[in-house]
Amino acid sequence: MTPVETLILAAYFFVLIILAVYGWHRYYLVYLYMKYRDNVAKPGLQLDPLPVVTIQLPLYNEMYVADRLVDAVCRVEYPRDRLEIQVLDDSTDETRSIAEAAVRRYAAQGVDIKYFHRSHRVGYKAGALEAGLRAARGEFIAIFDADFIPTPDFLLRLMPHFADSKVGMVQARWGHINQDYSLLTKIQSILLDGHFVLEHGGRNRSGRFFNFNGTAGVWRRLAIDEAGGWQHDTLTEDLDLSYRAQLRGWRFIFVPDLIAPAEVPVEMNAFKSQQHRWAKGSIQTCRKLLPRILRAKLPLGVKVEAFFHLTANFNYPLMCVLSVLMFPSMVIRYNMGWYEMLLIDIPLFFAATFSFCNFYTVCQREIHTDWPTRIKFVPFLMSVGIGLSINNTRAVVEALLNKQTEFTRTPKYRIEGDSDEWVGKKYRQSVAVQPLIELALGLYFTATVFYALANGIYGTLPFLVLFQVGFLYTGVLSIVQQYADDSVVAGLQPDRQGS
């Protein structure tokens, strides 16, 4: 082999081994979940007297869902003299008048609800929460993003967990009111279920750290203050505050059987924007807090899990490198008669991919009786995860280079049922060069698939197709949804009458 060929193969296997390690970590999360499945936090007695709770509703240009959010929160069952609602609105469009009208409507009915508007976005969501906290009278703070519809019993079911004075935050599980709207929403619902059920469940029950998800949770105000308050030097202020609070000794509780319904993005570019923000923010938090976590007097298991949690998004740059190297590494070995060496990467791919399938299959089995019909989407979920590599690699690189970008909100269109449409509404995300790169990689893997077929290298085909489908799907859908005429995009939507 030439030095270049040696370097290609060495880099290829190095990346594949690291990805396999993170794949095996998914098995470990499932193991933690199963081992400690009976270690579920039990609520204490209902607090007496009930403490004052402030519900904060951070908004920024949410004209389609602002009124629905206020309606739902004002139906929450809790003594009126013990409940305060803050609408924290940084909007610059019609949302202002919609939210103000909703606040006036419920204030006239005796609800303690106040409207706050900032003429700037300093600190973005964290800045709005911080400003609201200064005016809040609650001992506990509940937070809901604009696309959520909390159930009336939300507070009454979560507050008993605070009978333990060491509990600083209680998180509910997200639901998905539009999960059956399209293939993309089905994929996202499975992805989020895995995060909440197995990641949160396994970590919380085994005594590891887990994070508040920015919404559908309740904080003890003292925990926020002791941890240093809301800070806006990362795009994931919720993850940042969560680790700082737990480092201060506060306990967190995850309540999987309380579901807070919400929308998932129906548009690929909105989904990418959300994933970009989460990936970038997690790496920013990693840079900020991981050294402190590793130096802290914590059990080894807590430190190891925090490391895997906060570094997980480094997988995306590795996935991009792997994508580029797969074809040349296959050609090098085949041309040199080293076909049997192709069998080396099969176990590594198996560790990375089968762990993924096992993870989400176990999750769906835990929460859905019709799980066999749902797991058919898991391979496609894997493909979309691969297709996000370019998007999230950009996020990781920006975080490492300390490139500051604004907090880009995820558009919500009030998509609740099959008959609802997002086409023609405001807030559609713009795209640039990135989808073209994804499309190019999709075509690159199409050529790789043909090469494998032509040379009888059939063992690699399942993995090659995952990459091919993932990049083509994310690239093509981004371009179509952004640039196609509204009538064309509408034609791509499923037949609502027949679904």
C-alpha angles and dihedrals in degrees: 000000000000119000089254092054091048091051092049093052093044092051091045095054093041091056093043092052092052091049089049090054091055088046090056088050088066088059088052092053090052088048091052091048093050096042094051099031091122092050094089117153110250119213118241125225117304109275113258116231096024110239124237111268126198116204113204121202111190111199136182118172097331101147095151098052108023095092093046091051094051091047092052095046093048088056092058109123109240133117107281094225089055097048130078125180123201122193103201103195124182092166126143098191141051090310089085095063093040093051094043091051091051091050092050091048094056096037087059087057092056099263114144095235126145134190120220123184126187120202089210137041100227106163091003111224093352090051092051092049091047092051092047092049091059090060097037121111096194126113086207128042124210119190131200128180119223097262095056129102107196117205118244092248094051098111097036090055097046103039096070088066088068091065082096104076091210093063110103103173139015120199127199124207120260120242126201117228093183101037093126095050096098143338090271093055092047090054093049093049091054091046092052093044089057092050094051104034102040105019097041092032096048095043097044097045093047094049097254124135119268131175142248108244098220095257143039094042141099126229130200102235092223090059091055092049096046092049092056100266129258110333125190104203090105133046091234102060089164094058091044095051091043094059093042091052094047090048086058089057101260116145122227126206129203117205107198097180094060108079124195108200118225143157124261118210114275095196124073095221091051089050090051091049091053093047091047092054093047093046095047093045093050092053090047088052090046091055091045102045113014095084089050091048093050091050094047124101095254133135113273092242091058092050094047093049092047089052093053092043097050097039097044094103091062083079090077098065087045089052090053091051090048090050092056094044100046097082100044092045090052093048093047094053095042094049091050093051093250095129090137088063088067086072089066094069094046093077090045092050088046091055091050099041106032090049087056092052092045092049096054095037091056090047094052091045090054097054108023131058090202092053094133089065092048101050091067085080094056096088089051089048087056091051093050090049088056091045090057091060096099093045095049095039087060088052093050093048092049090052093049091048090047091236108171118222132169124263101264110204121220111247116244121198103180093253104173105146143024093266095057119102132201096189113114095018126122127261098050110163121243124228132208134178097325098085089051090056090049090049091049091052090049090055090044090057091044088060090046091053090052091049091052091048093048092051098040095246092145098154092073097048099092091054094043091052091052089058093042095051094042097054094040093049097048094042099044096042091050092053096043095048093048104042108023120101112263091248090054092049090047088053089057092058116097119262102271094197094054099042 
